[in-house]
């Protein structure tokens, strides 16, 4: 199950407003994430350093979603979205 926060939703709206061409890629990423978070095209990987405990998936080569993957509850909590540098803040 995909879970979002109000802050994440605001960031999605802002990103897609600035980059409407990302909408279909974003929608496909969310669909794949919900169906199979380990799908190879998502390039799911754990993060380290200050983002230790979080994971990241790719929307495309420039844009990422950081997320918390809670396996026990089968929840995926979306944390941040943006370009590579902005998503990893």
C-alpha positions as MATLAB code, in Angstrom:
seq = 'XXXXXXXXXXXXXXXXXXXXXXXXXXXXXXXXXXXXXXXXXXXXXXXXXXXXXXXXXXXXXXXXXXXXXXXXXXXXXXXXXXXXXXXXX';
ca = [
       0.000    0.000    0.000;
       1.325    3.456   -0.956;
       1.112    6.091    1.782;
       1.866    9.767    1.205;
       2.167   12.805    3.409;
       0.713   16.260    2.784;
       4.251   17.581    2.303;
       4.994   14.912   -0.309;
       1.745   15.695   -2.153;
       2.652   19.406   -2.300;
       6.059   18.531   -3.725;
       4.491   16.287   -6.390;
       2.078   19.014   -7.479;
       4.904   21.558   -7.655;
       7.214   19.204   -9.577;
       4.561   18.167  -12.097;
       3.427   21.749  -12.595;
       6.998   22.724  -13.507;
       7.592   19.514  -15.512;
       4.278   18.309  -17.007;
       6.174   15.922  -19.293;
       7.018   13.849  -16.182;
       3.392   12.974  -15.431;
       3.247    9.693  -17.368;
       6.657    8.567  -16.066;
       5.626    9.443  -12.498;
       2.313    7.585  -12.851;
       4.103    4.514  -14.228;
       6.631    4.619  -11.372;
       3.887    4.732   -8.733;
       1.990    1.920  -10.473;
       5.117   -0.277  -10.581;
       6.022    0.598   -6.999;
       2.611   -0.525   -5.795;
       2.635   -3.726   -7.871;
       6.250   -4.749   -7.244;
       8.641   -2.417   -5.375;
      11.567   -4.597   -6.451;
      10.873   -4.264  -10.200;
      14.266   -3.751  -11.892;
      13.236   -0.597  -13.766;
      12.626    1.211  -10.454;
      16.271    0.763   -9.466;
      15.280    0.503   -5.778;
      18.275    0.934   -3.515;
      18.932    1.767    0.150;
      20.351    5.149    1.046;
      23.187    5.822    3.455;
      24.452    8.700    5.533;
      21.867   11.169    6.788;
      19.158    9.302    4.812;
      20.053    5.907    6.289;
      16.919    3.783    6.624;
      15.314    5.224    3.507;
      15.310    3.880   -0.049;
      15.179    5.543   -3.433;
      13.508    4.694   -6.739;
      14.009    6.345  -10.105;
      11.321    8.094  -12.107;
      13.871    8.705  -14.858;
      17.588    9.389  -15.011;
      17.159   12.842  -13.395;
      14.284   12.466  -10.926;
      13.969   10.293   -7.817;
      11.510    9.439   -5.089;
      12.840    8.727   -1.610;
      10.710    6.392    0.435;
      10.437    4.392    3.591;
       9.815    0.737    2.842;
       8.025   -0.921    5.760;
       7.903   -4.590    4.884;
       6.057   -5.824    7.968;
       2.980   -3.690    7.305;
       3.441   -3.883    3.542;
       3.433   -0.108    3.436;
       5.484    2.146    1.233;
       5.641    5.663    2.630;
       6.695    8.222    0.032;
       8.938   10.851    1.622;
      10.359   13.156   -1.042;
      10.429   13.700   -4.786;
      12.585   15.791   -7.063;
      15.772   15.911   -9.024;
      18.584   13.689   -7.825;
      20.061   16.413   -5.588;
      16.747   17.704   -4.207;
      15.311   14.272   -3.414;
      18.345   13.370   -1.341;
      18.157   16.388    0.983;
];
